[in-house]
Amino acid sequence: MIIPEHLLEKYNSPVPRYTSYPPANYFTGEVTESKYIEAVKDSNNRNPQNISIYIHIPFCKKLCFYCGCNALPLATMSAMENYVTTLKQEIRMVAALIDKGRKVSQIHYGGGTPNVLPVEWIAEINELIYSLFKLTDQPEIAIECNPAHLSFDYIDRLKKAGFNRFSIGIQDFNKDILKTVNRDPSEFPVGEILQKIKSGSEHIAVNLDFIYGLPGQTVESFLDSIRKAVDLRPDRLVTFSYAHVPWVKKAQKILDKIGLPDGELKMKMFSESHNFLLANGYKSIGLDHYVLESDELYQALQNKSLHRNFQGYCTRHTTGQVYAFGVSSISQLEKGYAQNTKSVKDYIESINSGHLPIDKGYMLSDNEIIVREVINQLMCNMHIHWKELADRLNISQTAVKNAITYDGAELKKFEEDGILQLTAEGLEMTESGTLFIRNVAASFDPLTNTQFKQFSKPV
């Protein structure tokens, strides 16, 4: 993949990442506990009927300077135990609102660093979920892990608790680069960690996650990390573009002082690693994920049925409306979103008083549900077929285009720049245009065309 420099200059402007629509910085305090309870009850009559559960563990032994997540310094054992006790009570409170006939197809632990908790506490949370809900056949039960705090015994006990997907946050194999961004390297060789996770079961999968655009990285150094990853043959491999948002995450200002790679260098890191992964048997999924050809995500992409939520890309089999638990976590229901408070103190006080700790959110209008479907289809499947979209939404193609900011002249400009190809049925992204898919999505978005918000750059 070769990206002309003039396109980088033209399109490397701040746009939403579209992990949700609308993005989280459009959330407002108008979504209260009562509105969330109403939305949860309403979700029982909405599709998808499957349930996806997200558990947020905010604690970290060290705070990485690049982190854009809601993470907190490691608390005392008693404070963390109090948090887990409260989280389990929140699960019970929301479970009481959900129809018992619905099934859980996905459980995902994120953070923070979930594996800083004693593994028995995590097992207890899973056991509670298993007792409160029915599960689909072969649900995805996933956990994000920092390999610096991952022992072989811990892995065995996570597997015993039901986990069948492990996302290992490598970020970079270069220890000097990790030191610069305040992250510890893996305690054990990553190859041995993968072998331990995979041993004894053919149904357990491993993701390795990397970040490009960190201080000190070069094209060759990042490609070296990807080469080492490919040698280990993980089931999935993710190359995230570092999102620099110091106005949101103050610690990122430290990286400004150290010095960050410019957009052109980041683009080369992306393109070189992309080409290498494709040449070595991986298939590109969405914007930054790579999977083996046998992976269900690749099969979904081939069928143009790939989906995603805040937890990442998923198939229609595993996807569900997301019910999220823990501080800052975001529930993602068919009609809207609700985010918990970011304060552990407020979170615990709210649950202990019998109230759900909703801080803000967003309820979608009928038009915005249409916009979300258009943007999701583009971001996940790299194409739009207007008639298929209209049929799925049970409206006309004209109604779909009226809901978004459809501009034929703007799309023609994207085509002239080689970003996409217009077809009789809709549009297809080109391989080189994939890097700027967020720009195309933003062109359809009435919100970004009428309201100013700050976002990170595509590259």
C-alpha positions in Angstrom: 0.0 0.0 0.0 1.4 3.4 -1.0 -0.2 6.6 0.2 0.7 9.7 -1.8 2.0 12.5 0.4 -0.5 15.0 -1.0 -3.4 12.8 0.2 -1.9 12.6 3.6 -1.7 16.4 3.7 -5.3 16.8 2.4 -7.1 14.2 4.6 -5.0 14.0 7.8 -7.4 16.2 9.7 -9.2 15.5 13.0 -12.3 13.3 12.6 -14.2 10.9 14.9 -13.0 7.3 15.3 -16.6 6.1 15.1 -16.3 3.3 17.6 -19.9 4.5 18.3 -22.3 6.8 16.7 -22.6 9.5 17.9 -19.1 9.5 19.4 -18.8 9.8 23.2 -17.9 13.4 23.3 -21.5 14.2 22.2 -22.9 12.6 25.4 -24.8 15.0 27.7 -26.1 14.9 31.2 -29.7 14.7 29.9 -29.5 10.9 30.1 -30.2 10.2 33.8 -30.7 7.0 35.8 -34.4 7.0 35.1 -33.8 7.3 31.3 -31.3 4.5 31.4 -33.7 2.2 33.2 -36.3 3.0 30.7 -33.8 2.3 27.8 -32.8 -1.0 29.4 -36.5 -2.1 29.6 -37.0 -1.0 26.0 -34.0 -2.9 24.9 -35.8 -6.2 25.7 -37.9 -5.5 22.7 -35.1 -4.4 20.4 -32.6 -6.2 18.2 -30.1 -7.6 18.6 -31.6 -9.8 21.3 -28.2 -11.1 22.4 -26.6 -9.6 25.4 -23.0 -8.3 25.4 -21.5 -7.5 28.9 -18.6 -5.2 29.4 -16.7 -5.1 32.8 -14.4 -2.1 33.4 -11.5 -2.6 35.8 -9.8 0.9 36.0 -6.8 0.0 38.1 -3.2 0.0 36.8 0.1 -0.7 38.5 1.6 2.0 36.3 -0.1 4.6 34.1 1.2 4.6 30.6 1.7 8.1 29.2 -0.1 7.3 25.9 -3.3 5.9 27.5 -6.6 7.3 26.5 -8.7 5.0 28.7 -10.2 5.7 32.1 -7.3 4.3 34.2 -6.4 4.9 37.8 -3.3 4.2 40.0 -3.5 0.9 41.8 -5.6 1.2 45.0 -5.3 -0.8 48.3 -6.5 -4.4 48.2 -9.5 -3.4 50.5 -10.4 -0.5 48.2 -10.3 -2.7 45.1 -12.3 -5.4 46.8 -14.9 -2.8 47.7 -15.0 -1.8 44.0 -15.5 -5.4 42.9 -18.3 -5.9 45.5 -20.0 -2.8 44.2 -19.6 -3.9 40.6 -21.3 -7.2 41.3 -24.2 -5.4 42.9 -24.6 -3.2 39.8 -24.8 -6.3 37.7 -27.6 -7.7 39.9 -29.5 -4.4 39.7 -29.4 -4.2 35.9 -29.9 -8.0 35.4 -33.3 -7.6 37.2 -34.4 -5.3 34.3 -33.4 -7.7 31.5 -35.7 -10.4 30.2 -34.6 -13.8 31.4 -35.1 -15.4 27.9 -32.3 -13.4 26.4 -28.8 -14.9 26.2 -25.3 -13.6 26.7 -23.1 -14.0 23.6 -20.1 -11.9 24.7 -18.4 -10.9 27.9 -15.4 -8.5 27.8 -13.1 -7.2 30.5 -11.3 -4.0 29.8 -9.5 -1.3 31.7 -7.2 -0.1 33.1 -5.6 -3.5 33.6 -8.1 -6.2 34.5 -5.3 -8.7 35.4 -4.1 -6.6 38.3 -7.0 -8.0 40.3 -6.7 -11.3 42.2 -7.9 -13.9 39.7 -10.4 -15.3 42.1 -12.3 -12.0 42.1 -12.6 -12.1 38.3 -13.8 -15.7 38.6 -16.5 -14.6 41.1 -17.8 -11.9 38.7 -18.0 -14.5 35.9 -19.8 -17.0 38.2 -22.3 -14.3 39.0 -23.0 -13.6 35.4 -23.3 -17.3 34.6 -25.9 -17.6 37.5 -28.0 -14.6 36.3 -28.1 -15.1 32.6 -28.3 -17.9 30.0 -25.4 -18.2 27.6 -25.4 -18.8 23.9 -23.5 -21.7 22.4 -19.8 -20.8 22.4 -20.0 -17.2 23.8 -16.9 -15.1 23.5 -15.5 -14.5 27.0 -12.5 -12.1 26.6 -10.1 -10.2 28.8 -7.5 -7.6 28.1 -4.2 -8.4 29.8 -1.0 -6.5 30.4 1.8 -9.1 30.0 4.0 -7.4 32.6 1.6 -8.8 35.2 0.7 -12.1 33.8 1.9 -15.4 35.3 1.3 -18.9 34.1 -0.7 -19.8 37.1 -2.9 -16.7 36.5 -3.5 -17.8 32.9 -4.5 -21.3 34.0 -7.0 -19.9 36.5 -8.5 -17.4 33.9 -9.0 -20.4 31.5 -10.7 -22.3 34.3 -13.0 -19.3 34.9 -14.2 -19.6 31.2 -12.1 -17.1 29.3 -11.6 -18.1 25.7 -10.1 -15.0 24.2 -7.1 -13.1 25.5 -6.0 -9.7 24.2 -2.4 -9.1 25.2 -1.3 -5.5 25.1 2.3 -5.7 23.8 2.3 -2.1 22.2 5.9 -2.6 21.1 8.6 -5.2 21.6 11.3 -2.6 22.0 12.0 -2.2 25.7 13.5 1.3 25.3 10.3 2.6 23.7 8.2 1.0 26.4 10.3 2.7 29.0 9.8 6.1 27.3 6.0 5.7 27.6 6.2 4.4 31.2 5.1 0.8 30.4 6.8 -2.3 31.7 7.7 -5.1 29.3 6.3 -8.7 29.5 7.4 -10.6 32.6 7.8 -13.8 30.5 8.7 -14.3 26.8 5.5 -13.6 24.8 5.8 -16.8 22.9 5.7 -18.8 26.1 2.6 -16.8 27.2 0.8 -17.6 23.9 1.8 -21.3 24.2 0.5 -21.4 27.8 -2.8 -19.8 26.8 -3.3 -22.1 23.9 -2.3 -25.3 25.6 -5.1 -27.8 26.3 -7.8 -26.2 24.1 -8.3 -25.5 20.4 -11.1 -23.1 21.2 -9.0 -20.4 22.9 -7.8 -17.4 20.8 -5.2 -14.8 21.4 -4.9 -11.2 20.1 -1.7 -9.2 20.2 -2.2 -5.4 20.3 0.4 -2.8 19.1 0.4 1.0 18.9 2.2 3.0 16.2 3.1 6.6 16.5 4.8 6.5 19.9 8.0 8.5 20.7 11.2 6.8 19.5 9.4 4.5 17.0 10.7 4.4 13.5 9.3 2.5 10.5 12.0 -0.2 10.8 11.6 -0.5 14.6 7.8 -0.9 14.4 8.1 -3.3 11.5 10.5 -5.3 13.7 7.8 -5.6 16.3 5.3 -6.8 13.7 7.8 -9.3 12.4 8.2 -10.8 15.9 4.5 -10.9 16.3 3.9 -12.7 13.0 6.5 -15.3 14.0 4.3 -16.0 17.1 1.2 -16.4 14.8 -1.5 -14.9 17.0 -5.1 -15.4 15.9 -5.6 -11.7 15.6 -3.2 -8.8 15.5 -4.1 -5.1 16.0 -2.1 -2.1 15.1 -3.7 1.0 16.7 -2.8 4.4 15.6 -1.8 6.4 18.7 -4.6 8.9 19.4 -3.1 12.2 20.7 -5.7 14.0 22.7 -3.8 15.9 25.4 -6.9 18.1 26.0 -8.6 15.0 27.3 -5.6 13.1 28.8 -3.2 15.5 30.5 -0.5 12.8 30.8 -0.1 12.8 27.0 1.5 16.2 27.2 4.6 14.4 28.5 4.8 12.8 25.0 4.6 16.2 23.4 7.8 17.2 25.3 9.6 13.9 24.3 8.6 14.3 20.6 6.1 12.3 18.5 6.5 10.9 15.0 4.8 13.2 12.4 1.9 12.1 10.2 4.1 11.1 7.3 6.2 8.8 9.5 3.1 7.3 11.1 1.6 6.7 7.6 4.8 4.8 6.6 4.6 2.7 9.8 1.0 1.8 9.0 1.6 1.0 5.3 4.8 -1.0 5.8 3.3 -3.1 8.6 0.0 -3.5 6.6 1.9 -4.8 3.6 4.0 -7.1 5.7 1.0 -8.6 7.4 -0.9 -9.2 4.2 2.2 -10.8 2.6 2.4 -13.2 5.6 -1.1 -14.6 5.6 -3.1 -12.1 7.6 -6.3 -10.5 6.3 -7.2 -6.9 6.9 -10.3 -6.3 9.0 -11.7 -2.8 9.3 -9.2 0.0 10.0 -6.6 -1.7 12.1 -7.3 -5.4 12.8 -5.7 -8.3 11.1 -6.8 -12.0 11.3 -6.0 -15.3 9.8 -8.0 -16.4 6.8 -9.9 -19.0 8.9 -11.1 -16.4 11.4 -14.8 -15.8 11.7 -14.3 -12.1 11.4 -12.8 -12.6 7.9 -15.7 -14.8 6.9 -18.1 -12.1 8.2 -16.2 -9.4 6.1 -16.5 -11.6 3.0 -20.3 -11.8 3.6 -20.4 -8.0 4.3 -21.9 -8.7 7.7 -19.1 -7.6 10.0 -20.2 -5.6 13.0 -18.6 -3.8 15.9 -19.2 -2.3 19.3 -17.1 -0.5 21.9 -15.3 -3.9 22.5 -14.2 -4.1 18.9 -15.1 -6.0 15.7 -17.5 -9.0 16.1 -19.8 -11.2 14.1 -23.6 -11.1 14.2 -23.4 -14.3 16.2 -21.5 -12.7 19.1 -22.8 -9.2 18.9 -25.4 -7.9 21.3 -26.7 -4.8 22.9 -24.0 -3.8 25.4 -24.7 -3.6 29.1 -21.6 -2.1 30.8 -20.5 -2.2 34.4 -18.0 -0.3 36.4 -16.7 3.3 36.5 -16.8 5.2 33.1 -18.2 2.1 31.3 -20.6 2.8 28.4 -23.8 0.8 27.8 -24.6 0.6 24.1 -28.3 -0.1 23.5 -30.2 0.0 20.3 -31.8 3.3 21.2 -28.8 5.0 22.8 -25.9 5.1 25.2 -25.4 5.6 29.0 -22.1 6.2 30.7 -21.3 5.6 34.3 -19.6 8.2 36.5 -15.8 8.2 36.3 -15.4 8.7 40.0 -14.9 5.5 42.0 -16.1 7.3 45.2 -19.3 8.5 43.5 -19.8 5.1 41.8 -19.7 3.2 45.1 -21.9 5.7 46.9 -24.5 5.6 44.1 -24.8 1.8 44.1 -24.8 1.6 47.9 -27.7 4.0 47.9 -29.6 1.8 45.5 -29.1 4.0 42.4 -27.4 3.3 39.1 -24.4 5.6 38.7 -25.3 7.1 35.3 -23.4 10.3 34.5 -24.3 11.1 30.9 -25.3 9.6 27.6 -27.1 10.1 24.4 -30.5 8.9 23.1 -30.7 8.5 19.3 -33.4 10.0 17.1 -34.9 7.8 14.3 -32.7 9.7 11.8 -29.6 9.1 13.9 -30.3 5.4 14.0 -30.2 5.5 10.2 -26.9 7.5 10.2 -25.4 5.0 12.7 -26.3 2.1 10.4 -24.7 3.8 7.4 -21.5 4.6 9.2 -21.2 1.2 10.9 -21.7 -0.5 7.5 -18.9 1.6 6.0 -16.5 1.3 8.9 -16.9 -2.4 9.2 -17.4 -3.7 5.7 -15.7 -1.1 3.6 -18.7 -0.6 1.3 -22.2 0.7 1.2 -25.0 -0.8 -0.9 -27.8 1.6 -0.7 -30.7 -0.8 -1.5 -29.5 -3.4 1.0 -29.2 -0.8 3.7 -32.7 0.6 2.9 -34.2 -2.9 3.0 -32.6 -3.7 6.3 -34.0 -0.5 7.8 -37.3 -1.0 6.0 -37.3 2.4 4.5 -36.5 3.8 1.0 -33.1 4.6 -0.4 -34.2 8.2 -0.6 -35.0 8.2 3.1 -31.5 6.8 3.9 -29.8 9.5 1.9 -32.0 12.2 3.4 -31.1 11.2 7.0 -27.3 11.6 6.3 -25.4 14.4 4.7 -25.3 12.8 1.3 -23.2 14.9 -1.1 -22.6 13.3 -4.5 -20.1 15.9 -5.5 -18.1 15.2 -2.3 -18.1 11.5 -3.0 -16.9 12.2 -6.5 -13.9 14.0 -5.1 -13.1 11.1 -2.8 -13.2 8.9 -6.0 -10.9 11.2 -7.9 -8.4 11.0 -5.1 -8.5 7.2 -5.1 -10.2 6.9 -1.7 -13.2 5.0 -2.9 -14.9 3.7 -6.0 -18.5 4.7 -6.8 -20.7 1.8 -8.2 -24.2 1.6 -9.5 -25.3 0.1 -6.1 -23.2 2.4 -3.8 -19.5 2.7 -3.1 -16.5 0.6 -2.2 -13.4 1.7 -0.4 -10.1 1.2 -2.1 -7.2 -0.5 -0.3 -5.2 2.8 -0.1 -8.4 4.7 0.8 -8.9 2.5 4.0 -6.6 4.8 5.9 -9.0 7.7 5.3 -12.3 5.8 5.9 -13.0 8.0 8.9 -13.0 11.0 6.6 -15.6 9.4 4.3 -17.7 8.4 7.3 -17.5 12.0 8.6 -18.8 13.3 5.3 -22.1 11.4 6.0 -22.4 12.6 9.5 -24.8 15.6 10.1 -23.3 16.2 13.6 -19.7 16.7 12.5 -21.0 18.9 9.7 -23.0 21.1 12.1 -21.2 21.0 15.5 -17.6 21.5 16.4 -15.9 18.9 18.5 -12.2 18.0 19.0 -11.0 14.6 17.6 -7.7 12.9 16.9 -6.3 12.7 13.4 -6.7 9.5 11.2 -2.9 9.1 11.1 
